[in-house]
Amino acid sequence: MASHNPDVAEQKQLRARALEIGNTLEASAVDELFGLLKCRFPEVRRLAASALGKLAPRHPNEMLVTDYLAQAAETDDHPQVRQYALKALSKYPNASVALLDRLRDLARNPDLKDYVRTAAAEAVAAAQEANRTAYARKHHWCTRCRRRINEEDFMRGMELFGKPYCLHCLDERILESKNFEIVVNEAKAKRTEDGTAVQSQGERRIADYLSLKGVRYVYDERYRMAGDVRIRPDFYLPEFDLYIEYWGMDTPEYVENMKKKLFLYQRAGKKLISLSFRDFDRLEAILEEKLSRYIRL
Ligand SMILES: [Zn+2]
């Protein structure tokens, strides 16, 4: 007789135990359910998964529970166990947020039974909803005045500044950022004594030196150097048909561009004085020395 088969007796007993835990909401028996979730009888595993779902209102260790359930949902060789593990995960939407990628993979895995994929999609939906609610609850206040704001204002602030603002504070914030841009641009524009905006301290000192010596220069204009190639010299001294370049950096990209520029000067047969940030400490002296090769100062 079947009931004398020890396997059947064991399964019957374990099955009853899984059902009992689920029905009595015996939260302290969570570890026992983890064990049953790995038992050799699929029907017992299915009931253990189901019982873990029922225990959700008792707030067991959600991270641990969902970890076991996700593992069952991904690896159990019985589709019904997977289905019940996923159904149980839907009961832990907050903890399932961390599993969203894995749940999505299951929901679109074509090798799985339809009902498994459906259960996975439901778990995804539950986790997404929990995620959205938590996010909204957390951020629905103006960062600045703490006034309550609606979803639309919330999204607008997040888009523009990565923080939520009420409409009033958002206007303020926009104005401030415009002022900030102006300040930054002013700081960028280094001015020479004759009022020319230059890009670096080195260029400013070159410009001031040339002015001091009464050498007329044109700063940062476009010149056709050779054939169809345009380059932009730092300084051009029209009376002497002489160019000055100040190399401000030595990053690989900058050096590469510098080499190209030097080649173009050379090919066009132009006179060039080359200075670099390495000359910064003695910039005027070095410039004077190089200039004196072309100009009587
Ligand atoms: Zn505000």
Residues whose N, C-alpha, C, O or C-beta is under 5 A from the ligand:
A	BS01	ZN	C142 R144 C145 R146 R147 C166 C169
